[in-house]
Amino acid sequence: QVQLVESGGGLVQSGGSLRLSCAASGSIPSSYVMGWYRQAPGKQRDLVARITRDGNTNYADSIKGRFTISRDNTKNTVYLQMNSLKPEDTAVYFCNLRRTSFGIDYWGKGTLVTVSS
């Protein structure tokens, strides 16, 4: 089992910044992808960004240039630096750890980000 604990959400004004963190613990595989997804009320959960152990990244088009994902493999932690936040970024942000070839797919409980206009 793997446990994922997110932190860093909160209320911020439009144009502001937040940094999310997600720490993984437990039986962590040697190679995995970590990512951030978000789900706004009444909408599906969508990918925000993900990063491989080697540092390769993918971003959703809606946040490119504003958000940056990074990870510290020594701490099994992934970060999401969010700048120039917009009201449409308001959502619950979920951390994910995945190794598809092993059927491994874990989720955190989520952290709420609210951006006021």
Residue, then its C-alpha position, 0 to 999 in steps of 0.5 A: q500500500v502507498q499513502l499520499v498526503e497532499s498539502g498547500g491548498g487554500l484560498v487565494q486571490s486571482g493572480g496569486s500563487l500557491r504551492l502544493s506538496c504531496a508526500a508518498s509513503g509505504s510500499i513505493p515502487s522503484s519507478y513511478v509517475m507522480g501527477w496532479y489532477r483536479q476536479a471542479p464541482g460537477k466536472q470530471r477529474d482531469l490531468v493537470a501535470r505529471i512527472t516521471r522519475d527521470g523528470n520528464t513532464n506533461y502539462a495540460d494546455s490550460i495551465k502551461g506557462r503558469f504551473t510547474i511540477s517538480r519532484d524530490n525522489t529522495k523524499n518521494t514528494v511531488y510539488l505543484q507550483m501554481n502562479s497567475l492563478k485564475p478563478e477557473d483553477t478552483a478545484v480539488y487537486f488530487c495527487n496520483l502515483r502510478r506505475t501502469s505496468f504493475g497495475i499500481d494507481y494510488w490517489g490522495k484525498g485531495t486538497l481544495v484550491t479556491v481562487s477568488s476574482 
